[in-house]
């Protein structure tokens, strides 16, 4: 009893506990995964937001520098000062100082002050004009260029790469970075050519400079917990970064060389560690990069996983204790019940199953019902034994009452020989057709027959009917490729007989019967059509569907032979399923019945003889 109890306990508890483990592990893993993804996505989103913040502010500063240059290029008063001609140099002094004042005033209108830092606000712009001989102020302009606001001659700039590129017309605006002045300040510049509105001659170059300190506050306001930003020019030199120096060349770094496209995000190794590199490109060709270590995105992964694992283990321990108590409470009464059931006295129906009171309604009810079932089972066994003896007696009597088919064939063969000897060929044909009908009808007791043999039986039957009805016309069209199909035995003959007996009742001429076969998506379809009295197909289909037990006879049930319409329909459904059987189809004249069965090729039984004429 202890062994059985342990076996039942293990068989119940182990699968249930395994199921609980799987469920808890699944939900713990799913919850941890979701939390990790949410945390990682949040961290990545914060990095993206920081990059977008820096990008928008730097773009705004670049646009502001463009707007300042555009204002100088399009301002009518400045245009007049630059385009005016003077007979003597001293005549231009007043206009020179007026233009100088305008440039200094524009330099003071900085919208890019270092608002994020606590240092003293400083002028961010250095707006200057490098004049060419086409301007009337060229003669009194300062000879040597200096990046402070002022008016200079262009000769010092001719060797600058940006100046040559600008003069070549490759770009409308040139951008670059350089250190200038006595303080060696890090500056970014943009330059555009100033041409005369009147005649289009080149007057000079408008240069707008901005101290990189003006963008320091942007980077400070968007600092990353881990990682850094990079602002690079077109030659991959650093314009500003928390990590690299001004104009430091970083183009040789692998993660810089691997950048593809104008915008994107990729994972690259930086200083031996995987980093997420996000980048975007400004309209002037400069790039902004945000480099964050991958470990920053997964910093909470271990903690979340550990919490999830600890929660799952605690849930498993609680579930295990509760499961043990439940299973033991259920299995012990069942084990006792099984032990009582194995007692010889109970198995031999000598005494009833002992009652028990386990305190569990289901287990107690199971014992009582099983005890009642044993009594009923004992009575059923005795009754079944008596019925089986009666059934065997009836089968024996039926076996003695059967007609020997060989005696029938030999008798028909004798009649056929006598008819031939007497020269009565017509009687010989009738006897041979009748023999074929009987031979196919018996079919060695098989439920299935080939369509070829089924058609042969119908042809033999109709041959006899044509001898009795001179006006009967028969048209059988079955493709050769369907002759090998297997059909339920005695499917066609009862329907043909039903058509002759009921469809042609009272009709003495022009009686036609057609039999065709075809394939559909569901299987094989046999169609029997006649031009007799006809019937209501809706009513006939309803009788086939709703009254499977009506007695055969009359037009509804078929003939009284026992193989009527309903008989054929029920036998096909018994062998093929409820989806198959007979159905009546509306016809212009007479009756049309279709037989639908699954299509399959008939298999020849080894040793089976061909069904031939007598």
C-alpha positions in Angstrom: 0.0 0.0 0.0 2.9 2.4 0.8 4.5 1.6 -2.6 1.3 2.2 -4.4 0.7 5.4 -2.5 4.2 6.7 -3.3 3.7 5.7 -7.0 0.4 7.6 -7.3 1.8 10.5 -5.4 4.8 10.8 -7.7 2.8 10.4 -10.9 0.4 13.2 -9.8 2.8 15.6 -8.1 5.7 15.4 -10.6 3.8 16.4 -13.7 1.8 19.1 -11.9 4.9 20.5 -10.3 6.7 20.4 -13.6 3.8 22.3 -15.2 3.9 24.9 -12.4 7.7 25.2 -12.8 7.2 25.9 -16.5 4.5 28.4 -16.0 6.3 30.3 -13.3 9.6 30.2 -15.2 7.8 31.4 -18.3 6.1 34.3 -16.6 9.2 35.2 -14.6 11.4 35.1 -17.7 8.8 37.1 -19.7 8.4 39.7 -17.0 12.2 40.1 -16.6 12.6 40.3 -20.4 9.9 43.0 -20.6 11.4 45.0 -17.8 14.9 44.7 -19.3 13.7 45.8 -22.7 11.8 48.7 -21.2 14.8 49.8 -19.2 17.2 49.4 -22.1 14.8 51.2 -24.5 14.4 54.0 -22.0 18.2 54.4 -21.7 18.6 54.3 -25.4 15.8 56.8 -25.8 17.5 59.2 -23.3 20.7 59.0 -25.4 18.7 59.7 -28.6 16.9 62.7 -26.9 20.3 64.1 -25.8 21.7 63.8 -29.3 18.5 65.4 -30.8 18.8 68.3 -28.3 22.4 69.0 -29.2 21.6 68.6 -32.9 18.7 71.1 -32.8 20.7 73.7 -30.9 23.8 73.5 -33.0 21.7 73.6 -36.2 20.0 76.7 -34.8 23.4 78.3 -34.3 24.5 77.4 -37.8 21.3 78.9 -39.2 21.8 82.0 -37.2 25.3 82.5 -38.6 23.8 82.0 -42.1 21.1 84.6 -41.3 23.7 87.1 -40.1 25.7 86.7 -43.3 22.5 86.8 -45.4 21.6 90.1 -43.7 24.9 91.7 -44.6 24.7 90.4 -48.2 21.2 91.8 -48.7 21.2 95.0 -46.6 20.8 98.1 -48.9 22.8 100.5 -46.7 25.7 98.1 -46.4 25.4 97.5 -50.2 25.7 101.2 -50.8 28.7 101.6 -48.5 30.6 98.7 -50.3 29.6 99.6 -53.8 30.2 103.4 -53.7 33.2 105.0 -55.7 35.4 107.8 -54.3 37.7 110.2 -56.1 40.0 110.5 -53.1 40.7 108.0 -50.3 39.9 110.4 -47.5 36.4 110.8 -49.0 35.7 107.2 -47.9 36.7 107.6 -44.3 33.2 108.4 -43.1 31.6 105.4 -44.9 34.4 103.2 -43.6 33.7 104.0 -40.0 29.9 103.6 -40.7 30.5 100.1 -42.0 32.8 99.3 -39.1 30.1 100.4 -36.7 27.5 98.2 -38.4 29.8 95.2 -38.2 30.5 95.8 -34.5 26.8 96.3 -33.7 26.0 93.0 -35.5 28.7 91.2 -33.5 27.0 92.4 -30.3 23.6 91.0 -31.4 24.7 87.5 -30.5 21.9 85.0 -29.9 24.4 82.3 -29.0 25.6 83.5 -25.6 26.9 80.8 -23.2 23.7 80.8 -21.2 24.3 77.3 -19.7 27.6 78.2 -18.0 28.2 80.3 -15.0 31.1 82.2 -16.7 30.9 85.8 -17.8 28.9 86.3 -21.0 31.1 87.0 -24.0 30.6 88.2 -27.5 30.0 85.1 -29.7 30.3 86.6 -33.2 33.3 88.0 -35.0 31.9 89.6 -38.2 34.3 90.9 -40.8 34.6 91.7 -44.5 37.6 90.9 -46.7 37.3 93.5 -49.5 38.5 93.1 -53.0 39.6 96.0 -55.4 36.0 96.1 -56.7 34.9 97.9 -53.6 35.4 101.7 -53.1 36.5 101.1 -49.5 39.3 98.7 -50.5 42.0 101.5 -50.5 41.6 102.3 -46.8 40.9 98.8 -45.5 43.3 97.1 -43.1 46.2 95.4 -44.9 46.4 92.2 -42.8 43.4 90.1 -41.9 42.6 89.6 -38.3 39.6 87.5 -37.1 38.2 90.4 -35.1 35.2 92.4 -36.4 36.6 94.8 -39.1 37.3 95.6 -42.7 40.3 94.0 -44.3 42.0 93.4 -47.7 41.7 90.0 -49.2 45.4 89.4 -50.0 46.1 87.4 -46.7 43.3 85.0 -47.5 44.3 83.9 -51.0 46.3 80.9 -49.7 43.5 79.6 -47.5 41.9 76.4 -48.7 38.4 77.6 -47.8 39.0 80.8 -49.8 40.1 79.0 -52.9 37.2 76.6 -52.7 34.8 79.5 -52.2 36.2 81.5 -55.2 36.0 78.4 -57.4 32.3 78.4 -56.9 32.2 74.8 -55.6 30.0 75.9 -52.7 28.0 79.0 -51.8 29.1 78.9 -48.2 32.3 77.5 -46.7 32.6 76.3 -43.1 35.8 75.6 -41.1 37.3 75.7 -37.7 40.6 77.3 -36.5 42.4 78.9 -33.6 42.8 82.7 -33.9 43.8 85.8 -32.0 46.3 86.3 -29.2 44.2 84.1 -26.9 44.4 81.3 -29.4 40.6 80.9 -29.2 38.9 78.0 -30.9 36.6 79.5 -33.5 34.2 78.2 -36.2 33.7 80.3 -39.3 31.4 80.6 -42.3 32.2 82.6 -45.4 30.1 83.8 -48.3 31.1 86.0 -51.4 29.6 89.5 -51.6 28.8 90.6 -55.1 27.6 93.9 -56.4 23.8 94.0 -57.0 24.4 96.5 -59.8 26.9 94.8 -62.1 27.6 91.5 -60.3 31.3 92.1 -59.7 33.0 90.6 -56.7 33.2 93.1 -53.9 34.6 90.9 -51.1 33.9 88.0 -48.7 31.7 88.2 -45.6 33.2 86.1 -42.8 31.1 85.2 -39.7 33.0 83.6 -36.8 31.7 82.2 -33.5 33.7 81.1 -30.5 33.2 77.4 -29.7 32.4 78.5 -26.2 29.0 79.5 -27.6 28.1 75.8 -28.1 29.7 74.6 -24.9 26.5 75.2 -23.0 24.6 73.0 -25.4 26.9 70.1 -24.7 26.9 70.8 -20.9 23.1 70.8 -20.9 22.9 67.5 -22.7 25.6 65.6 -20.8 25.4 61.8 -20.8 25.8 59.7 -17.7 28.2 57.5 -19.8 29.5 58.4 -23.2 30.2 61.6 -25.0 29.3 63.8 -28.0 31.4 64.6 -31.0 31.0 67.5 -33.5 33.2 66.8 -36.6 33.9 68.9 -39.7 34.0 67.4 -43.2 37.6 66.2 -42.7 36.7 64.4 -39.5 38.4 67.0 -37.3 36.9 67.7 -33.9 35.1 71.0 -33.6 33.9 70.3 -30.1 33.8 67.2 -27.8 34.0 66.4 -24.1 36.7 63.9 -24.9 38.9 65.1 -27.8 40.7 68.4 -28.4 39.8 71.1 -30.9 40.7 70.2 -34.5 42.1 66.8 -33.4 41.9 64.4 -36.3 39.8 61.3 -35.5 39.3 60.0 -39.0 41.6 57.1 -38.4 39.5 55.7 -35.6 37.7 52.5 -36.7 34.2 53.6 -35.6 34.6 56.8 -37.5 35.7 55.0 -40.7 32.8 52.6 -40.5 30.1 55.3 -40.6 27.9 54.9 -43.6 25.3 57.3 -44.8 24.2 60.7 -43.5 22.3 59.4 -40.5 22.1 56.2 -38.5 23.1 54.1 -35.6 25.5 51.2 -35.3 27.5 49.1 -32.8 31.2 49.4 -32.9 34.2 48.6 -30.7 35.7 51.7 -29.0 38.7 51.3 -26.7 38.1 47.5 -26.6 34.4 47.8 -25.6 31.2 47.7 -27.6 29.6 51.1 -28.0 26.5 52.4 -29.6 27.4 55.1 -32.2 24.5 57.4 -33.3 25.2 60.1 -35.8 23.5 62.7 -37.9 24.8 65.2 -40.6 24.2 68.9 -40.8 23.5 70.7 -44.1 27.1 72.0 -44.1 28.5 68.5 -44.1 29.5 68.4 -40.4 28.6 65.4 -38.3 27.3 65.1 -34.8 28.1 61.8 -33.1 26.8 60.4 -29.8 28.9 57.5 -28.4 27.5 55.5 -25.5 28.9 52.1 -24.2 26.6 49.2 -24.7 27.1 48.3 -21.0 25.2 51.5 -20.1 22.0 50.1 -21.8 22.3 46.8 -20.0 23.4 48.0 -16.6 20.2 46.9 -14.9 19.9 43.6 -16.7 21.6 41.5 -14.0 19.6 43.2 -11.2 16.3 42.6 -12.9 17.2 39.0 -13.8 18.3 38.3 -10.2 15.0 39.7 -8.8 13.0 37.7 -11.3 14.9 34.5 -10.5 14.5 35.1 -6.7 10.7 35.7 -7.2 10.4 32.6 -9.3 12.2 30.4 -6.7 10.0 31.8 -3.9 6.9 31.2 -5.9 8.0 27.6 -6.6 8.7 26.9 -3.0 5.2 28.1 -2.0 3.6 26.3 -4.8 5.5 23.1 -4.0 4.3 23.1 -0.4 0.7 23.8 -1.3 0.8 21.2 -4.1 2.2 18.5 -1.7 -0.6 19.0 0.8 -3.3 18.9 -1.9 -1.9 15.8 -3.7 -1.4 13.9 -0.5 -5.0 14.7 0.7 -6.3 13.4 -2.6 -4.1 10.4 -3.3 -4.3 8.7 0.1 -8.1 8.0 -0.1 -7.8 6.9 -3.7 -5.0 4.5 -2.8 -7.2 3.0 -0.1 -10.0 2.7 -2.6 -7.8 0.9 -5.1 -6.5 -1.5 -2.4 -10.1 -2.4 -1.5 -10.9 -2.9 -5.2 -8.1 -5.5 -5.5 -9.5 -7.7 -2.8 -10.5 -11.1 -4.3 -13.9 -11.1 -2.7 -14.8 -7.8 -4.4 -13.4 -8.9 -7.8 -15.5 -12.1 -7.6 -18.7 -10.2 -6.7 -18.9 -12.1 -3.4 -19.2 -8.9 -1.4 -19.7 -5.2 -2.1 -16.9 -2.6 -2.1 -16.4 -1.3 1.5 -17.6 2.2 2.2 -15.1 4.8 3.3 -15.4 8.3 4.7 -12.3 10.4 3.5 -13.9 13.8 4.0 -13.5 14.5 0.2 -16.9 14.4 -1.5 -15.6 13.5 -4.9 -13.6 10.5 -3.6 -16.4 9.2 -1.4 -18.9 9.6 -4.3 -16.4 7.7 -6.6 -16.4 4.8 -4.1 -20.2 4.6 -3.9 -20.7 4.9 -7.6 -18.0 2.3 -8.3 -19.7 -0.1 -5.9 -23.0 0.4 -7.6 -21.3 0.0 -11.0 -19.9 -3.4 -9.9 -23.4 -4.7 -9.1 -24.7 -3.4 -12.5 -21.7 -4.8 -14.3 -22.3 -8.2 -12.8 -25.9 -8.2 -14.0 -24.8 -7.0 -17.5 -22.2 -9.8 -17.8 -24.8 -12.4 -17.1 -27.3 -10.8 -19.5 -24.6 -10.4 -22.2 -23.7 -14.1 -21.9 -27.3 -15.1 -22.5 -27.7 -12.8 -25.5 -24.5 -14.1 -27.0 -25.7 -17.6 -26.7 -29.0 -16.7 -28.4 -27.1 -14.8 -31.2 -24.9 -17.7 -32.0 -28.0 -20.0 -32.1 -29.6 -17.6 -34.6 -26.5 -17.4 -36.7 -26.3 -21.2 -36.8 -29.9 -21.4 -38.0 -29.3 -18.7 -40.6 -26.3 -20.6 -41.9 -28.4 -23.7 -42.4 -31.1 -21.7 -44.2 -28.7 -20.1 -46.8 -28.9 -21.1 -50.4 -25.7 -22.6 -51.9 -24.7 -20.1 -54.7 -23.0 -22.9 -56.7 -26.3 -24.8 -56.8 -28.0 -21.6 -58.2 -25.2 -21.1 -60.8 -25.3 -24.8 -61.9 -29.1 -24.6 -62.2 -28.9 -21.5 -64.4 -26.1 -23.1 -66.4 -28.3 -26.2 -67.0 -31.2 -23.9 -68.2 -28.8 -22.0 -70.5 -27.5 -25.3 -72.1 -31.1 -26.6 -72.6 -32.1 -23.3 -74.2 -29.0 -23.4 -76.6 -29.8 -27.0 -77.5 -33.3 -26.1 -78.2 -32.2 -23.1 -80.3 -33.8 -20.6 -78.1 -31.1 -17.9 -78.1 -33.3 -15.3 -76.5 -33.9 -17.4 -73.5 -30.2 -18.2 -73.3 -29.4 -14.4 -73.2 -32.0 -13.9 -70.4 -30.6 -16.7 -68.4 -27.0 -15.5 -68.8 -28.0 -11.9 -67.8 -29.9 -13.2 -64.8 -26.8 -15.3 -63.8 -24.6 -12.2 -64.0 -27.1 -10.2 -61.9 -27.0 -12.9 -59.2 -23.2 -13.3 -59.4 -22.6 -9.6 -59.0 -25.2 -9.3 -56.3 -23.5 -11.9 -54.1 -20.0 -10.4 -54.7 -18.6 -12.9 -52.2 -20.1 -10.9 -49.4 -17.8 -7.9 -50.1 -19.2 -4.4 -49.4 -17.2 -2.7 -52.2 -17.0 -3.5 -55.8 -15.3 -1.9 -58.9 -17.3 0.5 -60.9 -16.7 -1.8 -63.9 -18.4 -4.7 -62.2 -21.2 -2.5 -60.9 -21.9 -1.2 -64.4 -21.8 -4.8 -65.8 -24.4 -5.8 -63.2 -26.7 -2.9 -64.2 -26.2 -3.7 -67.9 -27.2 -7.3 -67.3 -30.3 -6.1 -65.3 -31.3 -3.6 -68.0 -30.8 -6.3 -70.7 -33.5 -8.3 -69.0 -35.7 -5.3 -68.6 -35.3 -4.4 -72.3 -36.5 -7.8 -73.3 -39.6 -7.1 -71.2 -40.0 -3.5 -72.3 -39.5 -2.9 -76.0 -39.6 0.8 -75.6 -36.8 1.1 -73.0 -33.7 3.0 -74.2 -30.5 2.8 -72.2 -27.5 5.2 -72.4 -24.4 4.4 -70.2 -21.5 6.8 -70.5 -18.7 6.0 -68.0 -15.1 7.1 -68.9 -12.6 4.2 -69.0 -10.3 5.9 -66.5 -13.1 5.7 -63.9 -13.9 2.0 -64.4 -11.3 1.0 -61.8 -12.9 3.2 -59.1 -14.2 1.4 -56.1 -17.9 1.9 -55.2 -20.3 0.6 -52.6 -21.9 -2.6 -53.9 -25.5 -2.4 -55.2 -25.6 1.4 -55.6 -26.8 1.7 -59.2 -29.2 -1.3 -59.7 -31.7 -0.3 -56.9 -32.0 3.2 -58.4 -32.4 1.9 -61.9 -35.0 -0.5 -60.7 -36.8 2.3 -58.8 -36.8 4.4 -62.0 -38.4 1.6 -64.1 -40.9 0.5 -61.5 -42.1 3.9 -60.4 -40.8 6.5 -62.9 -42.2 4.6 -65.9 -45.4 3.4 -64.3 -48.2 3.9 -66.9 -45.7 5.0 -69.6 -45.7 2.7 -72.6 -43.3 4.5 -75.0 -40.2 6.6 -75.2 -38.7 5.4 -71.9 -35.1 6.5 -71.5 -32.5 5.9 -68.7 -29.1 7.5 -68.7 -26.2 6.6 -66.5 -23.0 8.9 -66.4 -20.0 9.2 -64.1 -17.5 12.0 -63.4 -15.0 13.4 -60.9 -15.5 16.4 -58.6 -13.4 18.0 -55.9 -15.0 15.7 -53.3 -14.8 12.4 -55.2 -16.8 10.3 -57.6 -20.3 11.2 -58.8 -22.7 8.8 -60.5 -25.8 10.2 -62.1 -29.0 8.3 -63.0 -31.5 10.2 -65.1 -34.9 9.1 -66.6 -37.7 10.8 -68.5 -40.5 9.3 -66.3 -43.1 10.9 -64.1 -40.5 12.7 -62.0 -40.6 13.8 -58.4 -40.1 16.8 -56.1 -36.3 16.9 -55.4 -36.7 19.1 -52.4 -39.2 16.7 -50.8 -37.1 13.6 -51.6 -33.9 15.2 -50.2 -35.7 16.1 -47.1 -37.0 12.5 -46.7 -33.4 11.2 -47.1 -32.1 13.7 -44.5 -34.8 13.7 -41.9 -36.3 10.2 -42.0 -33.5 7.6 -42.1 -35.7 5.0 -40.5 -38.8 5.0 -42.8 -39.8 1.8 -44.3 -38.7 1.2 -47.9 -41.5 1.1 -50.3 -43.3 3.5 -52.7 -41.6 6.4 -54.3 -40.2 7.8 -51.1 -38.5 4.8 -49.9 -37.7 3.0 -53.1 -38.7 -0.6 -53.9 -39.8 -3.3 -51.5 -36.8 -5.4 -52.2 -34.9 -4.0 -49.2 -32.4 -2.2 -51.5 -34.4 0.9 -52.1 -33.3 4.5 -52.4 -33.1 5.1 -48.7 -31.2 1.8 -48.3 -28.6 2.8 -50.8 -28.3 6.2 -49.2 -27.8 4.8 -45.7 -25.3 2.2 -46.8 -23.1 4.8 -48.5 -23.2 7.0 -45.5 -22.3 4.0 -43.2 -19.3 3.2 -45.4 -18.2 6.7 -46.5 -19.5 9.1 -43.9 -22.3 11.6 -43.6 -20.9 13.9 -46.2 -21.6 11.4 -49.0 -24.8 9.6 -50.2 -27.7 10.4 -52.5 -29.2 13.7 -53.6 -32.0 14.5 -56.0 -31.3 17.2 -58.6 -34.0 19.3 -60.3 -34.6 18.2 -63.9 -36.7 19.6 -66.8 -38.3 16.1 -67.2 -38.3 13.0 -65.2 -36.0 12.3 -62.2 -32.3 12.9 -61.7 -30.4 11.2 -58.8 -26.7 11.7 -58.0 -24.6 9.3 -56.0 -21.5 10.9 -54.4 -18.7 8.7 -53.0 -15.0 9.2 -52.3 -12.8 8.4 -55.2 -10.5 5.5 -54.7 -9.1 2.7 -56.9 -10.5 -0.8 -56.4 -8.0 -3.4 -55.2 -8.2 -6.9 -56.5 -8.5 -9.6 -53.8 -5.8 -12.3 -54.4 -7.4 -15.4 -56.0 -10.7 -13.6 -56.8 -12.1 -14.8 -60.1 -13.4 -12.5 -62.8 -17.1 -12.1 -62.8 -18.1 -13.6 -66.1 -21.1 -14.8 -67.9 -22.4 -18.3 -67.2 
